[in-house]
Amino acid sequence: MKTRSLFIMLSSMSLGASSLVVGVIAFIGAADAISSAFLSRPIEAVQELSETLLPVTFFLALPFAQAAKSHVSIDVLYVHMPNALKRLGFYLDKLVTVFVLVALTYAIWSYALASLEARELASAAYQFPIYPAKIASAVGMSLAVLIEIIMLFQADDE
């Protein structure tokens, strides 16, 4: 039961962080629109900042989608399968998903750490660091892997 609580807490915190980032994107977009309309002067680098933060929203929301089993599935044949085949399909699905997520997580962490090491900045009129966004994306992807592994080992509990 403690594992289930951790599972729910991690996925909910990740979704909350993703929602916060969406709020930041909306706020800076609105501020830019207001500045452009009333001051005739747009805020520099808003588009670049939004582009940098948008992937973060996806990767931080992914753990919740994994935990809630919110992905698209086609179960037309699944409902007619014998239980043994359903179980095999479940484990095959989880193993392939973990493999793909681990490969993606490795790649994302490689890019994030290289960005951190270089102290990568956005190439915009106003330069800002983009490595925090890459690290946040890598953390979200790592949580998705962790949740998928937990789901794999909790299959017998359901």
Phi, psi and omega in degrees: 000327179295323179297318179297320178295318178297317179304310181292318181297313181297314182292323179290319178296320179295317177295321177298318178295319177299317179297322178297318179295320176300318177298320178297315179300316180296318181297312182291328176294317178293318179298321178294318179296317180294316179297319179293318184288316187262333182250356183055032180216108179288157177279128183292144173071013179297316180297316181296320179294318178297318179296327179287322184278336184302314177298330179299320180299320179294308186292331176281336177276340183302317178301322179293318178299321177297312184295323182274358182055047186268011181277159180294135175219148179247111187245027180299313180276330185304319183294339181262359182280149173292156184303321180298319179290324176299316181296316178298315178299319179300310182293321178297316178302311182295318181294317178295317180299314179299316180301311181295315180296321178295318179298315179294320180297318177301314180295316181296317178296323178300313179294320182295316181290324176295320178295318178296315181299321180276352186052052186301134179243152176291142176266082182223176178302319175249113182278135177222152181291135178253352180296330176297324178293321179292322178292318178299321177296318179294321177296315178300317179294322178296320177296323178297320177296313181301315180295320179294323177293318177300317180297324179297316183276346177265007183302325182284342180284340185269000000 
